[in-house]
Amino acid sequence: MKKIFVTCGDVNGIGPEVAIKAIVKLFNPRRFGFTLIIPENVFDFYLRKLKFNLPVKIIKNVEEIEPRRLNLFTLKKISIRWGQQNAGAGRTAFESIIKAVEFTVADANNSALVTAPISKKSFEYAGIKYLGHTDLLKNYFRVKNIAMIFASGNLMVTPATIHLPLKKIFKYLNVNFLNEFVPFLRKVLITDFNIPKPKIALLGLNPHAGEEGRLGGEETAILNPIVKKFNYLYGTFPPDAFWGMKKQKNFNLTIGLYHDQVLIPFKMLAMNSGVNFTAGLPIVRTSPDHGTASDIAGKLIANELSMVNSIKLAVKILSNRGKNG
């Protein structure tokens, strides 16, 4: 039995809504044991509005989990302020993450963490210094190599640099970093995605992939030598032509060098269905590839497909780790 620990995310956004909708859609005691970490009054609101009928049990520790029920670990009551960013919502989201991590770590071989969207601004108001889930989890587990892999069906992308301003990415893109990052990704594809012989594409940094140094020297000095070193790495591809010619279909994973280089095309191709997987953690963690959607919070019209896919991928990765770990 796989145990899935789901956070509430920012209670002023669509996090609790998509989390509960996804759990209701996937609830199957023979396959999953769900635990949702959420303020009880927030859960009660959605229970009334969404009118679902699941057996529920409030728990205080991981030993009390019953697979045949939706287990709730309840947090302190909080006032819901649709679409607002505030300290209370930030603290609640943070507490939900930490408790869910603790539960997941207790049985990491059979447990996965699935996180609903948070607001970085609410984190800031609450005095929480992390830029988001990835930064928080990297610090919590003190891991060196980490990556955000966005997946939807056979499409997978990852930005080599995560949430960095463009002017700061250059100091990270060096031979030493890529010499570790590329084989790290290969291992993730083998172990977590069960791809025995992965093919990885590397996009160029500059327009036209530098055009042999005429439009920038990073490809010649850094990127092309990395491609030559690893026989499973291909490139360096001009990003516009790569996506325009649909070359991503020829590879298991595409590496972009900064956030928007891969996230814009990914969201154009897989909006509402994509999953963000944090590679490199000792636990499995996935999340939807969207934010808190403040504009529709509380309207009960949020699409839960990305959350559903996040749960499904978490279970798949857990199974793959069991076979390949």
HELIX and SHEET records of a PDB file:
HELIX    1   1 GLY A   15  LEU A   26  1                                  12    
HELIX    2   2 GLU A   40  LEU A   50  1                                  11    
HELIX    3   3 VAL A   62  GLU A   64  5                                   3    
HELIX    4   4 ALA A   87  ALA A  106  1                                  20    
HELIX    5   5 LYS A  120  TYR A  125  1                                   6    
HELIX    6   6 HIS A  133  PHE A  141  1                                   9    
HELIX    7   7 LEU A  166  LYS A  171  5                                   6    
HELIX    8   8 VAL A  175  THR A  191  1                                  17    
HELIX    9   9 PRO A  207  GLU A  211  5                                   5    
HELIX   10  10 GLU A  218  GLU A  218  1                                   1    
HELIX   11  11 GLU A  219  LEU A  223  3                                   5    
HELIX   12  12 ASN A  224  LYS A  229  1                                   6    
HELIX   13  13 PRO A  239  GLY A  244  1                                   6    
HELIX   14  14 LYS A  247  ASN A  250  5                                   4    
HELIX   15  15 HIS A  259  ALA A  270  1                                  12    
HELIX   16  16 SER A  294  ILE A  296  5                                   3    
HELIX   17  17 LEU A  305  ASN A  324  1                                  20    
SHEET    1   A12 VAL A  56  ILE A  58  0                                        
SHEET    2   A12 LEU A  70  LEU A  75  1                                        
SHEET    3   A12 PHE A  32  PRO A  39  1                                        
SHEET    4   A12 LYS A   2  THR A   7  1                                        
SHEET    5   A12 SER A 111  VAL A 114  1                                        
SHEET    6   A12 VAL A 284  PRO A 288  1                                        
SHEET    7   A12 VAL A 275  ALA A 279 -1                                        
SHEET    8   A12 ALA A 147  SER A 152 -1                                        
SHEET    9   A12 LEU A 155  PRO A 159 -1                                        
SHEET   10   A12 LEU A 253  GLY A 256  1                                        
SHEET   11   A12 ILE A 200  LEU A 203  1                                        
SHEET   12   A12 LEU A 233  PHE A 237  1                                        
END                                                                             
